[in-house]
């Protein structure tokens, strides 16, 4: 349709959009304008309450930092060995140096540690795994058709929190090796929540906490119980027929301080105006997913000003994800005039996982 207008030849539009060429951006905007009709809530819903954005940069404690640096050093050694065998010069992108699946795995492991070190296996050694498998295997923890050897191999792929849950579920009371409550606060983000949530509750604020991973929600449940915050939970595993009941209960019962939600399942379509605060525990690469999550309580019917908190772990891949998300919102605002909530413009370039890892590991 209309090839003369949209023909780009050999031009890389992605690179063009990453430029700071205001004339080019204006041209793109004028071309797209007649084809895109976009109405914003701020344009058509004047009764909406104000929304304030905060970014909380948190610093890793000694144990979390040790886990993060340990993983980074392990991956760095592998990449440097591959580099030595190839050109001998550090590349700007790991694609081609190591398989894409391996890049994705490295990035995900670093991201997990930045959120919580219990999302990897570090506390439980292979010897512990062998002992725990022999303890729980006779109780049917792995099914009765699974051999002990297969159970041991399967358990080696569990993270620390999953092994802890296995011990709680299938171990005896006071089973040796189960984690203690202080382990849940080995994460800088959980420490931040331990400070923030009681203060919000005391001031009468009610909170929606979003995470992309259900295992992280499990850990957050543990943290809220230790902190003493009452909550409800809704994620992809929640039966559809129960979801509206959870929403209604949270909105109407003021004794419930928080609601834990997965970004994908709980971030769209729900009306949770009983809350006036949103905490994005871990950000999405697509900032529009997080904005959808914010709008669960920033919508018609909300009577209180809404506050958004984003938790970002310093000196980790979290900062790269945050920078990329901001860049996408800048382009969205510049090209489509979407009214994204931005404090200023940023010149952070679009990066792939391979480029981010190269900048973190090969320096």
N, C-alpha and C positions, 0 to 999 in steps of 0.2 A: 504494500500500500504506500503510495507516494514515495517511490524510491529516490527521486531527486532530492527530497528534503532530508531523508534519513540515511542516504548513502555515506559511508565513512571510508571506503577504500581500505587502505592499510593502516588507518589511524586506530590506535589503541584508546578507546574511550575511557577505560579505567585509569590510564595514566593521565589523560587530559583532565579528568575530574579531580585527580590528586594534585593538580597544579594550583597555583594561586593567581591564575589569570582571570581577573574579574571580568574582562571583556568577553572571554570565552564562556564563562559561567552565565553572563547575561544573555549571550547568544543562545545557549542551550535552553535557558529559561524561556526565551521568546519563542523558540521552536516548539517546546513541550506545552506551553501555555494553552493553546487552542484544543489540545487533545486530553488534558487532565483537568477534571473538576474535583477539587479537594476542599471539603468543608471541615473546619476545625471546631472542636468543642468551644474553644475560646471565642469563636466568631458567632456561634448560634446559641450558646448557652451562657448568657450573661450572668445567670444566677449562680454559676459555679464558684465555690470557695477558692481562695488562693492556695497554691501548692508551692512549698519550699523544698529545695533540693540541698542535701548535705552529702559530702563524700568523706568518710572516715578512713584515713590511712592508718593501718595498724601495723605494729612491728612484731615480728616473730620472736618468741622467747628462745632460750638456749636449746631446748630439746627439739622444737620445731625447726629452728635454723640448722641444727646439726643434721636432721633428717633431710632437709631440702638441699643443703650443700653436699651431703653424702651422695644423694641421687644425681645431682648435677655433676659432681666430680666423676662418678661412674660413667655417665653418658659422655662427658667431655673426653675421657680417656679412650672410649670407643671411637668417637669422631676423629680425634687426633691420630689414632692409629690408621683409620681409613684415609685420612688426609695424607699421611706420610707415604702410603702405598700408591697414591694417585699423583696429584700435581705437586704436593708438598706445600702448597699455598692455601691459606684458610679461605674457603668460599664464603660468599654472602648468603648462600642458601644451601641447606643440607640436602635438598632434593637432588638426586643423582649421586650423592655421596653415600647415603644409606637409604634403604627402602622407605617408601611413603608410610607404610603401615608402622614401621619402627619409629618414624618421626612422630606420628600421631600418638603412639604409645608413650614415648618420652615426654611429649608435651602434656599428655593427660596425667601422667604420674606426678610431674612437677606441679600441675594445677591442683591435684588432689592434696598434696602435702601443703600447698599454700592455703588450702581451706581447712584441713585438719590432718595431722600426721597419723591418726588412727585409720585413715582410708588406705594405708599401705601396711604391709607386714614388716615390722621392725622390732617390736618388743618381743614377740614370740619367735624363738630360734627353731631350727629344724628339729632339734632334740625335744623341744617343748611340743612341737606339732606331732611328733611320733607318740609322745606320752598321752597327749590329749585325744588323739585318734583312738588309741587303745582303750582309753577310759570311756569314750562316748560311743564307740562302734557297737559294743554289745547291746546298747540301749536303743539301737535303731536310728541313730542320728543321720546315717548315710543311706538308710534303706537296708532291708535284709537280703537283697540280692547282690549287694556290692561287696567285693572282697575287702579285707583289711588293707592290703597293699594299695588298692585303688582309693580307699578312703584317705590313706596317708597322703597320696599324691594330690588328691583333690583339696585336702586341707592346706597344703603348701601354697595354694593359690588364693587362700582366704586372706583378707586384711585383718589387722589387729582387732578391730571392732567386731567383725564377723566371728572371729574365734572367741572373743569375750561373750558374745550372744550365745554361741554354741555351749559354752561352759555354764552359763546361767540357765539355759533351757534343759540341758541333758546331764549336767554335772550334779554332784551331791551338794547339799547345803554347805557353804563355806569352801567350795572347791578351790584348791590351790591353783593360782594362775589367773583367776578372774580379776579384771581391772578394778581399780578403786575410783571413787568419784573424782579425785583430783586429775585423773587422766583425761577427763572430758574437757578440762580447761588447759590442755597442752596446746590448744589452738589460740592464736592471737584474736581471732574473730569471736570465739566463745568467751574469751576474757572480756572483750569489748561488750558483748551482750550481757555478761554478768554485771557490768557497771551501768549499762544503759537501761535495761529492762525494768529493774526495780524503781529507778528514778521516774521512768515514764508511767509505770503503774501507780506510783504515789501521787503523780500529778493528774491522774484520771484519764490518761491516754491508753488506748487499746491498739494492739499492733498486729499487722500481718507480716509474717516472716517467710520469704520465698527462697527456695533453693532448687537447683536443677536436678539434684540426685536424691533419690529416696533414702539411700544409706546415710546421706548427710542429714536428712530429716530425722532419721532414727537417732543419730548422735545429738541433734538439737533437742529432741524429746528428752533425752537423758539430762542434757544441760538445764532445760527448763524445770525439770523435776528437782534437780539439785538446788537451783536458784530459788525455787518456790513460786514459780509463775504458773497459773492455771491456763490451760490451752485446749484447743481442738485441733484436729489434723485432717487435711484433705489432699489426696494425691491421686495418681493414675490408678492405684489399686483400690480406691474407695468405690464400692458399688454405686452405680448411678442412682439407684432408688434412695440411697442414704445421703447423697450430697446436699440436697435441698434442706433436709433435716438438720445437717451440720451447719449450713449457712444460717438458717432461721434461729437455731439455738445460740450461735455466736452473736448474731445481731441483737437478740432480745435479752440474753443473760449477761448483765453487766459484771457479774463476778468472774467471767472468763476474760483473762487479760490478753491472750494472744491466740492466733491461729496460724498453724504451720501449713504451708502449701507448696506443692511443686510448681515451678514456673510454667510448665506446659499445661498441666491439667487444671491448676487453680488460677492461672493467669488470664483466662478469657471467659467471658460470659457470666461470671458470678457477681452478685451485688452484695458487697460486704461493707456497707456504709456504717456498720457498728464500730469499725475501726477508723482512726484518723491518722495513723502512722504506718508507714510501710518500710520494712528493712529488706533490702536486696542482699542476701548473704553472699551469693556468688553470681556474678554477672553473666549474661549471655553475649556471645559474639554479635548477635543481632540485637541492637538496643531497642528495637521496636517491641520485642518480646517483654523486656523489662518495663517499657512504658505501658504495655497492656496490663502488666501486673499492678503497676501503680494505680491504674484506673479502676481497680476493683473497689476502691473506697473513694477515689476522686471522681465523683459522678453525681448526677442529679439526685437530690435527697440528702446529700451530705451537708451537715450543719456546721461542722467545725473545720477550721483550716487544716490542710493535710501536709504532713511532713514526710519526706522521703530520705532514708539513709542508705547509702551504698557502702559496703565494707570492702576495702581493697587492701590486700597484704603488700606491704612495702618490699622492694627489692626481690620481686618474684614475677612470674608470668602474669599474675593478676594485674600488675601495672600496665603491661602490654595490651591485655584485653581491654582494660579501661580506656587506654589511649585510642585503640582502634574503634571502640564503640563511640567515643566522642567525635572522632573523625567522621564516622558515618552520619552522625547527627548534624555535623556542620554541613556536609554535602547535601543532606536532605533539606536543611533549612535554606541553603544557598540556592539550590536548583529548583526546589518545589515550594519554597516559602512555607514550610510546614509549621513554623512557629515552635521549633524545638527549643527546650529550655537550656540555653547555653550562656555561660558567663562571658566567654570570649571565643575567638577563632583559634584554631590550632593547626600547625603545619606538620603534624605527625603523619607520615606516609602510611598507606595501606600495606600491611605485612601479612605474609603467609606464616603458617606454623614453622615451616623450614627456615624462613628468614629470621623469625623471632628466636628460634633455638640457636641458629648460627651466631646471632648477636649476643646471646647469653653464654654459650659454651665455648665458642671459638674466638676468644679475645686475648 
